[in-house]
Amino acid sequence: MKKNMGSTDRIIRIFAAIVIAALYFTHTITGILGIVLLVLGAVFLLTSFVSFCPLYVPFGIKTCKSKS
C-alpha cells in the first residue's frame, strides 16, 4: 500500500474521530446513528494511522506531498 494521505488529512480525521467518540460517550448521539458514527470514527483512526484510504484509490486522490 502506498501512502495517499497527507498530514493535514490525517489530523482532521483524528480530530473528527475524537469528536465522534466524545459525543457518543457523553450520550449526545445514541442508538443506531451513534453506533454507525462510532464505527466511522474507528475507520478514520485506522486510516489515519496507516496513511492510506482505500476510497481515494478509485478516484485517484492523493493528499500527500508528491516526491518530485
C-alpha contacts under 8 A as a table, 3 or more apart, distances in Angstrom:
res1	aa1	res2	aa2	distance
1	M	52	F	7.19
2	K	52	F	7.03
3	K	50	V	7.71
3	K	51	S	5.31
3	K	52	F	5.07
3	K	64	C	7.51
4	N	51	S	6.38
4	N	52	F	5.31
4	N	53	C	6.74
4	N	56	Y	7.47
4	N	61	I	7.34
4	N	62	K	4.70
4	N	63	T	6.01
4	N	64	C	5.68
5	M	9	D	6.13
5	M	10	R	6.64
5	M	48	S	7.75
5	M	51	S	5.10
5	M	52	F	5.82
5	M	53	C	6.98
5	M	62	K	6.08
5	M	63	T	4.85
5	M	64	C	4.92
6	G	9	D	5.37
6	G	10	R	6.31
6	G	51	S	7.38
6	G	62	K	7.70
6	G	63	T	4.81
6	G	64	C	3.67
6	G	65	K	6.66
7	S	10	R	5.01
7	S	11	I	6.14
7	S	64	C	7.13
8	T	11	I	5.15
8	T	12	I	6.22
9	D	12	I	5.25
9	D	13	R	6.26
9	D	48	S	7.96
9	D	63	T	6.92
10	R	13	R	5.17
10	R	14	I	6.20
10	R	47	T	7.96
10	R	48	S	4.84
10	R	49	F	7.81
10	R	51	S	7.13
11	I	14	I	5.15
11	I	15	F	6.11
11	I	48	S	7.69
12	I	15	F	5.13
12	I	16	A	6.10
13	R	16	A	5.05
13	R	17	A	6.12
13	R	44	F	5.39
13	R	45	L	6.74
13	R	48	S	6.58
14	I	17	A	5.08
14	I	18	I	6.24
14	I	44	F	6.58
14	I	45	L	5.71
14	I	48	S	6.76
15	F	18	I	5.14
15	F	19	V	6.26
16	A	19	V	5.12
16	A	20	I	6.13
16	A	41	G	6.97
16	A	44	F	7.79
17	A	20	I	5.11
17	A	21	A	6.10
17	A	38	L	7.84
17	A	40	L	7.74
17	A	41	G	4.20
17	A	42	A	6.78
17	A	44	F	6.21
17	A	45	L	6.45
18	I	21	A	5.12
18	I	22	A	6.09
18	I	41	G	7.53
19	V	22	A	5.09
19	V	23	L	6.15
20	I	23	L	5.16
20	I	24	Y	6.13
20	I	37	L	6.63
20	I	38	L	6.38
20	I	41	G	6.29
21	A	24	Y	5.07
21	A	25	F	6.07
21	A	38	L	6.26
21	A	41	G	7.13
22	A	25	F	5.30
22	A	26	T	6.06
23	L	26	T	5.31
23	L	27	H	6.25
23	L	28	T	5.10
23	L	29	I	5.88
24	Y	27	H	5.15
24	Y	28	T	5.96
24	Y	29	I	5.17
24	Y	30	T	6.46
24	Y	34	G	5.96
24	Y	38	L	7.10
25	F	28	T	7.62
26	T	29	I	7.88
27	H	30	T	5.82
29	I	33	L	6.94
29	I	34	G	5.00
30	T	33	L	6.30
30	T	34	G	4.46
30	T	35	I	7.25
31	G	34	G	5.30
31	G	35	I	6.45
32	I	35	I	5.14
32	I	36	V	6.11
33	L	36	V	5.15
33	L	37	L	6.09
34	G	37	L	5.19
34	G	38	L	6.01
35	I	38	L	4.98
35	I	39	V	6.22
36	V	39	V	5.21
36	V	40	L	6.23
37	L	40	L	4.86
37	L	41	G	6.09
38	L	41	G	5.00
38	L	42	A	6.29
39	V	42	A	4.98
39	V	43	V	6.29
40	L	43	V	5.05
40	L	44	F	6.19
41	G	44	F	4.92
41	G	45	L	6.28
42	A	45	L	5.10
42	A	46	L	6.19
43	V	46	L	5.04
43	V	47	T	6.07
44	F	47	T	5.35
44	F	48	S	6.05
45	L	48	S	5.06
45	L	49	F	6.26
46	L	49	F	5.32
46	L	50	V	6.44
47	T	50	V	5.29
47	T	51	S	5.67
47	T	52	F	5.48
47	T	53	C	5.66
48	S	51	S	5.04
48	S	52	F	7.09
53	C	56	Y	5.59
53	C	57	V	7.37
54	P	57	V	5.58
54	P	58	P	7.93
55	L	58	P	6.46
55	L	59	F	7.38
56	Y	59	F	5.47
56	Y	60	G	5.92
56	Y	61	I	4.89
56	Y	62	K	6.91
57	V	60	G	5.08
57	V	61	I	6.40
58	P	61	I	7.97
